[in-house]
Amino acid sequence: MSKSIFYHAGCSVCISAEHDIIELIGKDNVEIVNIGEDRTRIKEAELAGVESVPALVTPTGNALHINFGASMSDVKG
Amino acid sequence: MSKSIFYHAGCSVCISAEHDIIELIGKDNVEIVNIGEDRTRIKEAELAGVESVPALVTPTGNALHINFGASMSDVKG
């Protein structure tokens, strides 16, 4: 199975969700990307359908928005 | 590890998220509860912190709200 990608922006809601996701699906099965720090990946996240963070993009390409930390426009600032 | 519980209400957003969650964490690791049909479990979901469905309550007790299908007040009708 290819990896999921968990996009976050370092907010407290994001960090809490990150811990849950790693616990649930295993750290080897998910790449963690902080788009607040690695801004070169914001475009990739948007193309994957990410509208807010934290969000998990599954290997099948679905974007699951988890709780609500920040909108993409907040991240872009 | 004890099971997670995935609460949903049969909406299309819920069903799509259900498939993703089962794929990600494995069907043996999650109990699926349709609180639209099994209304006796609405109270339990609310006590677990579920504010909208679909939502995944982790073994550690955190409620992860996934995308947005329906609010609890919509489910209660």
Backbone of each chain as nested JSON, in Angstrom:
{
  "chains": [
    {"id": "A", "residues": [
      {"number": 1, "name": "MET", "atoms": {"N": [0.857, -1.197, 0.0], "CA": [0.0, 0.0, 0.0], "C": [0.881, 1.231, 0.0]}},
      {"number": 2, "name": "SER", "atoms": {"N": [0.571, 2.206, -0.862], "CA": [1.339, 3.439, -0.831], "C": [0.925, 4.244, 0.401]}},
      {"number": 3, "name": "LYS", "atoms": {"N": [1.739, 5.232, 0.724], "CA": [1.516, 5.989, 1.95], "C": [0.394, 7.006, 1.827]}},
      {"number": 4, "name": "SER", "atoms": {"N": [-0.215, 7.295, 2.966], "CA": [-1.075, 8.461, 3.07], "C": [-0.179, 9.669, 3.338]}},
      {"number": 5, "name": "ILE", "atoms": {"N": [-0.701, 10.854, 3.134], "CA": [0.033, 12.076, 3.48], "C": [-0.821, 12.902, 4.426]}},
      {"number": 6, "name": "PHE", "atoms": {"N": [-0.252, 13.241, 5.571], "CA": [-0.955, 14.06, 6.555], "C": [-0.399, 15.481, 6.468]}},
      {"number": 7, "name": "TYR", "atoms": {"N": [-1.234, 16.417, 6.04], "CA": [-0.827, 17.813, 5.942], "C": [-1.277, 18.557, 7.19]}},
      {"number": 8, "name": "HIS", "atoms": {"N": [-0.361, 19.318, 7.771], "CA": [-0.759, 20.135, 8.915], "C": [0.023, 21.436, 8.888]}},
      {"number": 9, "name": "ALA", "atoms": {"N": [-0.255, 22.308, 9.858], "CA": [0.419, 23.604, 9.869], "C": [0.921, 23.95, 11.268]}},
      {"number": 10, "name": "GLY", "atoms": {"N": [1.096, 22.92, 12.095], "CA": [1.709, 23.122, 13.397], "C": [0.775, 23.615, 14.486]}},
      {"number": 11, "name": "CYS", "atoms": {"N": [-0.498, 23.835, 14.16], "CA": [-1.434, 24.318, 15.174], "C": [-1.743, 23.197, 16.173]}},
      {"number": 12, "name": "SER", "atoms": {"N": [-2.294, 23.56, 17.319], "CA": [-2.51, 22.563, 18.367], "C": [-3.5, 21.491, 17.929]}},
      {"number": 13, "name": "VAL", "atoms": {"N": [-4.535, 21.89, 17.191], "CA": [-5.493, 20.91, 16.671], "C": [-4.769, 19.932, 15.735]}},
      {"number": 14, "name": "CYS", "atoms": {"N": [-3.835, 20.484, 14.932], "CA": [-3.073, 19.649, 13.993], "C": [-2.22, 18.623, 14.716]}},
      {"number": 15, "name": "ILE", "atoms": {"N": [-1.516, 19.053, 15.754], "CA": [-0.589, 18.17, 16.472], "C": [-1.352, 17.052, 17.171]}},
      {"number": 16, "name": "SER", "atoms": {"N": [-2.48, 17.407, 17.764], "CA": [-3.32, 16.408, 18.416], "C": [-3.799, 15.368, 17.407]}},
      {"number": 17, "name": "ALA", "atoms": {"N": [-4.263, 15.825, 16.25], "CA": [-4.745, 14.903, 15.22], "C": [-3.599, 14.064, 14.664]}},
      {"number": 18, "name": "GLU", "atoms": {"N": [-2.411, 14.665, 14.561], "CA": [-1.246, 13.927, 14.062], "C": [-0.955, 12.72, 14.949]}},
      {"number": 19, "name": "HIS", "atoms": {"N": [-0.979, 12.938, 16.267], "CA": [-0.723, 11.83, 17.188], "C": [-1.755, 10.722, 17.011]}},
      {"number": 20, "name": "ASP", "atoms": {"N": [-3.016, 11.112, 16.853], "CA": [-4.073, 10.106, 16.684], "C": [-3.882, 9.316, 15.394]}},
      {"number": 21, "name": "ILE", "atoms": {"N": [-3.562, 10.023, 14.314], "CA": [-3.414, 9.367, 13.015], "C": [-2.236, 8.387, 13.03]}},
      {"number": 22, "name": "ILE", "atoms": {"N": [-1.125, 8.802, 13.633], "CA": [0.047, 7.922, 13.709], "C": [-0.287, 6.677, 14.531]}},
      {"number": 23, "name": "GLU", "atoms": {"N": [-1.023, 6.879, 15.603], "CA": [-1.43, 5.763, 16.46], "C": [-2.342, 4.798, 15.692]}},
      {"number": 24, "name": "LEU", "atoms": {"N": [-3.222, 5.364, 14.877], "CA": [-4.234, 4.544, 14.196], "C": [-3.689, 3.801, 12.987]}},
      {"number": 25, "name": "ILE", "atoms": {"N": [-2.921, 4.486, 12.157], "CA": [-2.533, 3.828, 10.902], "C": [-1.045, 3.488, 10.845]}},
      {"number": 26, "name": "GLY", "atoms": {"N": [-0.29, 3.898, 11.867], "CA": [1.125, 3.522, 11.941], "C": [2.014, 4.551, 11.273]}},
      {"number": 27, "name": "LYS", "atoms": {"N": [3.132, 4.882, 11.926], "CA": [3.971, 5.964, 11.399], "C": [4.633, 5.614, 10.071]}},
      {"number": 28, "name": "ASP", "atoms": {"N": [4.769, 4.301, 9.8], "CA": [5.388, 3.906, 8.53], "C": [4.43, 4.05, 7.352]}},
      {"number": 29, "name": "ASN", "atoms": {"N": [3.143, 4.267, 7.664], "CA": [2.147, 4.338, 6.598], "C": [1.716, 5.756, 6.255]}},
      {"number": 30, "name": "VAL", "atoms": {"N": [2.352, 6.728, 6.887], "CA": [1.923, 8.096, 6.639], "C": [3.125, 9.055, 6.623]}},
      {"number": 31, "name": "GLU", "atoms": {"N": [3.138, 9.912, 5.627], "CA": [4.143, 10.97, 5.559], "C": [3.541, 12.218, 6.194]}},
      {"number": 32, "name": "ILE", "atoms": {"N": [4.288, 12.837, 7.096], "CA": [3.8, 14.036, 7.773], "C": [4.414, 15.262, 7.093]}},
      {"number": 33, "name": "VAL", "atoms": {"N": [3.576, 16.17, 6.639], "CA": [4.068, 17.373, 5.962], "C": [3.53, 18.613, 6.665]}},
      {"number": 34, "name": "ASN", "atoms": {"N": [4.432, 19.445, 7.174], "CA": [4.025, 20.714, 7.791], "C": [4.098, 21.801, 6.72]}},
      {"number": 35, "name": "ILE", "atoms": {"N": [2.916, 22.141, 6.164], "CA": [2.913, 23.116, 5.075], "C": [3.046, 24.549, 5.589]}},
      {"number": 36, "name": "GLY", "atoms": {"N": [3.034, 24.696, 6.922], "CA": [3.351, 26.007, 7.479], "C": [4.846, 26.272, 7.338]}},
      {"number": 37, "name": "GLU", "atoms": {"N": [5.654, 25.202, 7.502], "CA": [7.114, 25.331, 7.372], "C": [7.584, 25.07, 5.947]}},
      {"number": 38, "name": "ASP", "atoms": {"N": [7.046, 24.011, 5.329], "CA": [7.48, 23.643, 3.983], "C": [6.456, 24.163, 2.968]}},
      {"number": 39, "name": "ARG", "atoms": {"N": [6.564, 25.456, 2.714], "CA": [5.536, 26.123, 1.923], "C": [5.558, 25.717, 0.45]}},
      {"number": 40, "name": "THR", "atoms": {"N": [6.626, 25.059, 0.032], "CA": [6.683, 24.606, -1.36], "C": [5.663, 23.512, -1.628]}},
      {"number": 41, "name": "ARG", "atoms": {"N": [5.104, 22.935, -0.561], "CA": [4.15, 21.836, -0.763], "C": [2.696, 22.264, -0.629]}},
      {"number": 42, "name": "ILE", "atoms": {"N": [2.47, 23.568, -0.447], "CA": [1.094, 24.06, -0.333], "C": [0.308, 23.78, -1.63]}},
      {"number": 43, "name": "LYS", "atoms": {"N": [0.947, 24.033, -2.756], "CA": [0.279, 23.831, -4.044], "C": [-0.128, 22.371, -4.23]}},
      {"number": 44, "name": "GLU", "atoms": {"N": [0.795, 21.476, -3.889], "CA": [0.523, 20.035, -3.987], "C": [-0.682, 19.646, -3.122]}},
      {"number": 45, "name": "ALA", "atoms": {"N": [-0.73, 20.214, -1.9], "CA": [-1.842, 19.908, -1.001], "C": [-3.167, 20.394, -1.602]}},
      {"number": 46, "name": "GLU", "atoms": {"N": [-3.142, 21.604, -2.149], "CA": [-4.368, 22.149, -2.742], "C": [-4.829, 21.301, -3.927]}},
      {"number": 47, "name": "LEU", "atoms": {"N": [-3.867, 20.862, -4.744], "CA": [-4.219, 20.021, -5.899], "C": [-4.803, 18.683, -5.448]}},
      {"number": 48, "name": "ALA", "atoms": {"N": [-4.407, 18.226, -4.251], "CA": [-4.935, 16.965, -3.713], "C": [-6.317, 17.157, -3.095]}},
      {"number": 49, "name": "GLY", "atoms": {"N": [-6.795, 18.421, -3.084], "CA": [-8.144, 18.675, -2.571], "C": [-8.188, 19.148, -1.13]}},
      {"number": 50, "name": "VAL", "atoms": {"N": [-7.01, 19.454, -0.562], "CA": [-6.968, 19.908, 0.827], "C": [-7.496, 21.34, 0.918]}},
      {"number": 51, "name": "GLU", "atoms": {"N": [-8.537, 21.535, 1.721], "CA": [-9.141, 22.863, 1.889], "C": [-8.838, 23.457, 3.253]}},
      {"number": 52, "name": "SER", "atoms": {"N": [-8.507, 22.585, 4.206], "CA": [-8.135, 23.045, 5.544], "C": [-7.19, 22.013, 6.137]}},
      {"number": 53, "name": "VAL", "atoms": {"N": [-6.461, 22.431, 7.155], "CA": [-5.599, 21.482, 7.862], "C": [-6.063, 21.357, 9.303]}},
      {"number": 54, "name": "PRO", "atoms": {"N": [-5.84, 20.216, 9.942], "CA": [-5.179, 19.032, 9.424], "C": [-6.047, 18.251, 8.427]}},
      {"number": 55, "name": "ALA", "atoms": {"N": [-5.379, 17.607, 7.473], "CA": [-6.071, 16.774, 6.498], "C": [-5.2, 15.579, 6.146]}},
      {"number": 56, "name": "LEU", "atoms": {"N": [-5.865, 14.477, 5.875], "CA": [-5.162, 13.254, 5.492], "C": [-5.562, 12.917, 4.065]}},
      {"number": 57, "name": "VAL", "atoms": {"N": [-4.571, 12.828, 3.171], "CA": [-4.851, 12.394, 1.805], "C": [-4.511, 10.912, 1.728]}},
      {"number": 58, "name": "THR", "atoms": {"N": [-5.517, 10.1, 1.398], "CA": [-5.348, 8.64, 1.415], "C": [-4.621, 8.17, 0.157]}},
      {"number": 59, "name": "PRO", "atoms": {"N": [-4.141, 6.91, 0.186], "CA": [-3.476, 6.355, -1.006], "C": [-4.405, 6.344, -2.222]}},
      {"number": 60, "name": "THR", "atoms": {"N": [-5.707, 6.319, -1.996], "CA": [-6.648, 6.344, -3.117], "C": [-6.962, 7.767, -3.562]}},
      {"number": 61, "name": "GLY", "atoms": {"N": [-6.366, 8.759, -2.917], "CA": [-6.492, 10.127, -3.394], "C": [-7.592, 10.955, -2.771]}},
      {"number": 62, "name": "ASN", "atoms": {"N": [-8.262, 10.393, -1.763], "CA": [-9.297, 11.191, -1.108], "C": [-8.708, 12.075, -0.023]}},
      {"number": 63, "name": "ALA", "atoms": {"N": [-9.191, 13.303, 0.063], "CA": [-8.76, 14.214, 1.123], "C": [-9.762, 14.139, 2.268]}},
      {"number": 64, "name": "LEU", "atoms": {"N": [-9.301, 13.671, 3.433], "CA": [-10.149, 13.634, 4.628], "C": [-9.77, 14.81, 5.509]}},
      {"number": 65, "name": "HIS", "atoms": {"N": [-10.69, 15.748, 5.659], "CA": [-10.435, 16.893, 6.528], "C": [-10.799, 16.508, 7.945]}},
      {"number": 66, "name": "ILE", "atoms": {"N": [-9.858, 16.658, 8.867], "CA": [-10.037, 16.182, 10.235], "C": [-10.166, 17.362, 11.183]}},
      {"number": 67, "name": "ASN", "atoms": {"N": [-11.276, 17.377, 11.929], "CA": [-11.555, 18.509, 12.806], "C": [-11.318, 19.796, 12.019]}},
      {"number": 68, "name": "PHE", "atoms": {"N": [-10.928, 20.847, 12.654], "CA": [-10.662, 22.045, 11.878], "C": [-9.611, 22.857, 12.597]}},
      {"number": 69, "name": "GLY", "atoms": {"N": [-8.471, 23.039, 11.969], "CA": [-7.412, 23.838, 12.564], "C": [-7.322, 25.174, 11.869]}},
      {"number": 70, "name": "ALA", "atoms": {"N": [-7.066, 25.144, 10.565], "CA": [-6.874, 26.385, 9.817], "C": [-7.234, 26.162, 8.357]}},
      {"number": 71, "name": "SER", "atoms": {"N": [-7.801, 27.181, 7.746], "CA": [-8.107, 27.093, 6.318], "C": [-6.822, 27.286, 5.525]}},
      {"number": 72, "name": "MET", "atoms": {"N": [-6.835, 26.894, 4.268], "CA": [-5.648, 27.065, 3.433], "C": [-5.301, 28.544, 3.301]}},
      {"number": 73, "name": "SER", "atoms": {"N": [-6.297, 29.399, 3.29], "CA": [-5.991, 30.828, 3.18], "C": [-5.303, 31.346, 4.444]}},
      {"number": 74, "name": "ASP", "atoms": {"N": [-5.648, 30.772, 5.599], "CA": [-4.933, 31.121, 6.831], "C": [-3.463, 30.69, 6.732]}},
      {"number": 75, "name": "VAL", "atoms": {"N": [-3.254, 29.484, 6.203], "CA": [-1.888, 28.962, 6.103], "C": [-1.052, 29.833, 5.166]}},
      {"number": 76, "name": "LYS", "atoms": {"N": [-1.689, 30.267, 4.067], "CA": [-0.951, 31.076, 3.097], "C": [-0.697, 32.486, 3.633]}},
      {"number": 77, "name": "GLY", "atoms": {"N": [-1.542, 32.932, 4.548], "CA": [-1.341, 34.179, 5.274], "C": [-1.445, 35.432, 4.441]}}
    ]},
    {"id": "B", "residues": [
      {"number": 1, "name": "MET", "atoms": {"N": [-4.791, -3.411, 21.25], "CA": [-5.405, -2.082, 21.116], "C": [-6.913, -2.232, 21.064]}},
      {"number": 2, "name": "SER", "atoms": {"N": [-7.629, -1.42, 21.831], "CA": [-9.078, -1.48, 21.737], "C": [-9.515, -0.808, 20.435]}},
      {"number": 3, "name": "LYS", "atoms": {"N": [-10.761, -1.044, 20.08], "CA": [-11.25, -0.568, 18.784], "C": [-11.577, 0.917, 18.786]}},
      {"number": 4, "name": "SER", "atoms": {"N": [-11.462, 1.502, 17.609], "CA": [-12.031, 2.824, 17.386], "C": [-13.513, 2.626, 17.052]}},
      {"number": 5, "name": "ILE", "atoms": {"N": [-14.278, 3.682, 17.162], "CA": [-15.687, 3.628, 16.758], "C": [-15.934, 4.715, 15.721]}},
      {"number": 6, "name": "PHE", "atoms": {"N": [-16.472, 4.305, 14.579], "CA": [-16.785, 5.256, 13.505], "C": [-18.293, 5.488, 13.518]}},
      {"number": 7, "name": "TYR", "atoms": {"N": [-18.697, 6.7, 13.842], "CA": [-20.124, 7.05, 13.866], "C": [-20.485, 7.718, 12.551]}},
      {"number": 8, "name": "HIS", "atoms": {"N": [-21.577, 7.277, 11.957], "CA": [-22.037, 7.939, 10.738], "C": [-23.556, 7.907, 10.702]}},
      {"number": 9, "name": "ALA", "atoms": {"N": [-24.121, 8.515, 9.662], "CA": [-25.581, 8.57, 9.59], "C": [-26.07, 8.196, 8.197]}},
      {"number": 10, "name": "GLY", "atoms": {"N": [-25.245, 7.484, 7.459], "CA": [-25.684, 6.959, 6.173], "C": [-25.603, 7.93, 5.005]}},
      {"number": 11, "name": "CYS", "atoms": {"N": [-25.158, 9.165, 5.268], "CA": [-25.061, 10.136, 4.18], "C": [-23.907, 9.771, 3.244]}},
      {"number": 12, "name": "SER", "atoms": {"N": [-23.897, 10.351, 2.058], "CA": [-22.88, 9.973, 1.077], "C": [-21.471, 10.327, 1.54]}},
      {"number": 13, "name": "VAL", "atoms": {"N": [-21.333, 11.471, 2.214], "CA": [-20.024, 11.844, 2.768], "C": [-19.572, 10.797, 3.79]}},
      {"number": 14, "name": "CYS", "atoms": {"N": [-20.56, 10.323, 4.592], "CA": [-20.249, 9.31, 5.612], "C": [-19.756, 8.013, 4.991]}},
      {"number": 15, "name": "ILE", "atoms": {"N": [-20.44, 7.546, 3.965], "CA": [-20.117, 6.257, 3.345], "C": [-18.734, 6.318, 2.698]}},
      {"number": 16, "name": "SER", "atoms": {"N": [-18.465, 7.429, 2.043], "CA": [-17.156, 7.614, 1.432], "C": [-16.056, 7.582, 2.492]}},
      {"number": 17, "name": "ALA", "atoms": {"N": [-16.262, 8.285, 3.592], "CA": [-15.265, 8.315, 4.671], "C": [-15.137, 6.943, 5.324]}},
      {"number": 18, "name": "GLU", "atoms": {"N": [-16.265, 6.222, 5.436], "CA": [-16.226, 4.883, 6.035], "C": [-15.289, 3.974, 5.246]}},
      {"number": 19, "name": "HIS", "atoms": {"N": [-15.417, 4.013, 3.922], "CA": [-14.546, 3.182, 3.081], "C": [-13.085, 3.535, 3.296]}},
      {"number": 20, "name": "ASP", "atoms": {"N": [-12.787, 4.824, 3.375], "CA": [-11.397, 5.258, 3.577], "C": [-10.857, 4.786, 4.922]}},
      {"number": 21, "name": "ILE", "atoms": {"N": [-11.672, 4.948, 5.963], "CA": [-11.229, 4.577, 7.315], "C": [-10.975, 3.074, 7.415]}},
      {"number": 22, "name": "ILE", "atoms": {"N": [-11.882, 2.275, 6.832], "CA": [-11.698, 0.819, 6.864], "C": [-10.423, 0.432, 6.12]}},
      {"number": 23, "name": "GLU", "atoms": {"N": [-10.186, 1.094, 5.005], "CA": [-8.982, 0.835, 4.215], "C": [-7.726, 1.199, 5.011]}},
      {"number": 24, "name": "LEU", "atoms": {"N": [-7.798, 2.3, 5.747], "CA": [-6.613, 2.817, 6.449], "C": [-6.286, 2.059, 7.733]}},
      {"number": 25, "name": "ILE", "atoms": {"N": [-7.3, 1.789, 8.541], "CA": [-6.983, 1.213, 9.853], "C": [-7.429, -0.24, 9.99]}},
      {"number": 26, "name": "GLY", "atoms": {"N": [-8.123, -0.762, 8.969], "CA": [-8.503, -2.174, 8.976], "C": [-9.861, -2.398, 9.613]}},
      {"number": 27, "name": "LYS", "atoms": {"N": [-10.686, -3.233, 8.987], "CA": [-12.064, -3.384, 9.465], "C": [-12.145, -4.034, 10.841]}},
      {"number": 28, "name": "ASP", "atoms": {"N": [-11.095, -4.794, 11.217], "CA": [-11.119, -5.426, 12.539], "C": [-10.806, -4.442, 13.658]}},
      {"number": 29, "name": "ASN", "atoms": {"N": [-10.339, -3.25, 13.287], "CA": [-9.938, -2.265, 14.302], "C": [-10.961, -1.16, 14.514]}},
      {"number": 30, "name": "VAL", "atoms": {"N": [-12.102, -1.285, 13.85], "CA": [-13.075, -0.21, 13.982], "C": [-14.502, -0.766, 13.979]}},
      {"number": 31, "name": "GLU", "atoms": {"N": [-15.297, -0.276, 14.912], "CA": [-16.716, -0.614, 14.941], "C": [-17.465, 0.473, 14.187]}},
      {"number": 32, "name": "ILE", "atoms": {"N": [-18.333, 0.076, 13.278], "CA": [-19.099, 1.044, 12.505], "C": [-20.498, 1.174, 13.111]}},
      {"number": 33, "name": "VAL", "atoms": {"N": [-20.884, 2.379, 13.46], "CA": [-22.199, 2.6, 14.076], "C": [-22.966, 3.633, 13.259]}},
      {"number": 34, "name": "ASN", "atoms": {"N": [-24.118, 3.233, 12.74], "CA": [-24.986, 4.169, 12.02], "C": [-26.006, 4.729, 13.014]}},
      {"number": 35, "name": "ILE", "atoms": {"N": [-25.733, 5.947, 13.486], "CA": [-26.62, 6.516, 14.507], "C": [-27.899, 7.077, 13.891]}},
      {"number": 36, "name": "GLY", "atoms": {"N": [-27.96, 7.081, 12.555], "CA": [-29.232, 7.409, 11.918], "C": [-30.218, 6.263, 12.102]}},
      {"number": 37, "name": "GLU", "atoms": {"N": [-29.683, 5.023, 12.05], "CA": [-30.537, 3.833, 12.222], "C": [-30.61, 3.407, 13.678]}},
      {"number": 38, "name": "ASP", "atoms": {"N": [-29.452, 3.378, 14.36], "CA": [-29.414, 2.923, 15.748], "C": [-29.395, 4.133, 16.67]}},
      {"number": 39, "name": "ARG", "atoms": {"N": [-30.575, 4.719, 16.836], "CA": [-30.666, 5.987, 17.536], "C": [-30.387, 5.87, 19.031]}},
      {"number": 40, "name": "THR", "atoms": {"N": [-30.389, 4.649, 19.539], "CA": [-30.079, 4.472, 20.965], "C": [-28.631, 4.828, 21.266]}},
      {"number": 41, "name": "ARG", "atoms": {"N": [-27.805, 4.95, 20.22], "CA": [-26.386, 5.232, 20.461], "C": [-26.015, 6.7, 20.233]}},
      {"number": 42, "name": "ILE", "atoms": {"N": [-27.013, 7.53, 19.95], "CA": [-26.74, 8.96, 19.744], "C": [-26.159, 9.587, 21.012]}},
      {"number": 43, "name": "LYS", "atoms": {"N": [-26.759, 9.243, 22.163], "CA": [-26.3, 9.816, 23.434], "C": [-24.836, 9.459, 23.704]}},
      {"number": 44, "name": "GLU", "atoms": {"N": [-24.518, 8.188, 23.463], "CA": [-23.135, 7.711, 23.646], "C": [-22.162, 8.498, 22.769]}},
      {"number": 45, "name": "ALA", "atoms": {"N": [-22.571, 8.739, 21.519], "CA": [-21.709, 9.48, 20.596], "C": [-21.496, 10.905, 21.104]}},
      {"number": 46, "name": "GLU", "atoms": {"N": [-22.572, 11.529, 21.561], "CA": [-22.458, 12.904, 22.062], "C": [-21.541, 12.962, 23.285]}},
      {"number": 47, "name": "LEU", "atoms": {"N": [-21.663, 11.969, 24.167], "CA": [-20.82, 11.94, 25.362], "C": [-19.346, 11.747, 24.989]}},
      {"number": 48, "name": "ALA", "atoms": {"N": [-19.105, 11.096, 23.85], "CA": [-17.726, 10.895, 23.385], "C": [-17.173, 12.144, 22.7]}},
      {"number": 49, "name": "GLY", "atoms": {"N": [-18.02, 13.163, 22.569], "CA": [-17.55, 14.418, 21.985], "C": [-17.877, 14.586, 20.519]}},
      {"number": 50, "name": "VAL", "atoms": {"N": [-18.713, 13.692, 19.979], "CA": [-19.068, 13.783, 18.564], "C": [-20.041, 14.939, 18.35]}},
      {"number": 51, "name": "GLU", "atoms": {"N": [-19.649, 15.881, 17.491], "CA": [-20.488, 17.046, 17.205], "C": [-21.103, 16.987, 15.817]}},
      {"number": 52, "name": "SER", "atoms": {"N": [-20.468, 16.194, 14.935], "CA": [-21.003, 16.007, 13.587], "C": [-20.555, 14.636, 13.104]}},
      {"number": 53, "name": "VAL", "atoms": {"N": [-21.233, 14.137, 12.093], "CA": [-20.821, 12.87, 11.494], "C": [-20.436, 13.116, 10.043]}},
      {"number": 54, "name": "PRO", "atoms": {"N": [-19.531, 12.308, 9.499], "CA": [-18.854, 11.185, 10.142], "C": [-17.792, 11.623, 11.146]}},
      {"number": 55, "name": "ALA", "atoms": {"N": [-17.601, 10.784, 12.173], "CA": [-16.568, 11.038, 13.179], "C": [-15.985, 9.716, 13.642]}},
      {"number": 56, "name": "LEU", "atoms": {"N": [-14.71, 9.763, 13.961], "CA": [-14.022, 8.573, 14.46], "C": [-13.588, 8.845, 15.886]}},
      {"number": 57, "name": "VAL", "atoms": {"N": [-14.048, 8.007, 16.831], "CA": [-13.595, 8.13, 18.212], "C": [-12.483, 7.101, 18.404]}},
      {"number": 58, "name": "THR", "atoms": {"N": [-11.301, 7.586, 18.755], "CA": [-10.12, 6.718, 18.852], "C": [-10.131, 5.943, 20.165]}},
      {"number": 59, "name": "PRO", "atoms": {"N": [-9.284, 4.891, 20.259], "CA": [-9.187, 4.13, 21.517], "C": [-8.763, 5.012, 22.692]}},
      {"number": 60, "name": "THR", "atoms": {"N": [-8.09, 6.12, 22.417], "CA": [-7.688, 7.026, 23.492], "C": [-8.772, 8.047, 23.823]}},
      {"number": 61, "name": "GLY", "atoms": {"N": [-9.899, 7.965, 23.123], "CA": [-11.044, 8.79, 23.487], "C": [-11.175, 10.112, 22.753]}},
      {"number": 62, "name": "ASN", "atoms": {"N": [-10.318, 10.339, 21.769], "CA": [-10.449, 11.587, 21.013], "C": [-11.468, 11.434, 19.889]}},
      {"number": 63, "name": "ALA", "atoms": {"N": [-12.273, 12.457, 19.694], "CA": [-13.235, 12.463, 18.591], "C": [-12.625, 13.209, 17.411]}},
      {"number": 64, "name": "LEU", "atoms": {"N": [-12.403, 12.491, 16.32], "CA": [-11.891, 13.122, 15.1], "C": [-13.061, 13.315, 14.15]}},
      {"number": 65, "name": "HIS", "atoms": {"N": [-13.404, 14.571, 13.89], "CA": [-14.501, 14.854, 12.955], "C": [-13.928, 14.866, 11.551]}},
      {"number": 66, "name": "ILE", "atoms": {"N": [-14.496, 14.064, 10.676], "CA": [-13.936, 13.89, 9.338], "C": [-14.862, 14.517, 8.301]}},
      {"number": 67, "name": "ASN", "atoms": {"N": [-14.284, 15.414, 7.5], "CA": [-15.088, 16.157, 6.527], "C": [-16.344, 16.656, 7.223]}},
      {"number": 68, "name": "PHE", "atoms": {"N": [-17.415, 16.8, 6.543], "CA": [-18.619, 17.226, 7.24], "C": [-19.819, 16.671, 6.506]}},
      {"number": 69, "name": "GLY", "atoms": {"N": [-20.568, 15.825, 7.172], "CA": [-21.765, 15.259, 6.569], "C": [-22.997, 15.901, 7.164]}},
      {"number": 70, "name": "ALA", "atoms": {"N": [-23.155, 15.759, 8.475], "CA": [-24.344, 16.275, 9.139], "C": [-24.039, 16.567, 10.6]}},
      {"number": 71, "name": "SER", "atoms": {"N": [-24.641, 17.614, 11.128], "CA": [-24.483, 17.931, 12.54], "C": [-25.329, 16.97, 13.368]}},
      {"number": 72, "name": "MET", "atoms": {"N": [-25.031, 16.877, 14.644], "CA": [-25.814, 15.994, 15.517], "C": [-27.274, 16.449, 15.552]}},
      {"number": 73, "name": "SER", "atoms": {"N": [-27.513, 17.731, 15.458], "CA": [-28.899, 18.192, 15.489], "C": [-29.642, 17.769, 14.207]}},
      {"number": 74, "name": "ASP", "atoms": {"N": [-28.913, 17.697, 13.097], "CA": [-29.524, 17.174, 11.861], "C": [-29.899, 15.694, 12.044]}},
      {"number": 75, "name": "VAL", "atoms": {"N": [-28.987, 14.941, 12.674], "CA": [-29.226, 13.509, 12.858], "C": [-30.436, 13.281, 13.761]}},
      {"number": 76, "name": "LYS", "atoms": {"N": [-30.534, 14.125, 14.802], "CA": [-31.654, 13.951, 15.735], "C": [-32.976, 14.397, 15.113]}},
      {"number": 77, "name": "GLY", "atoms": {"N": [-32.91, 15.287, 14.12], "CA": [-34.077, 15.678, 13.346], "C": [-35.087, 16.513, 14.11]}}
    ]}
  ]
}
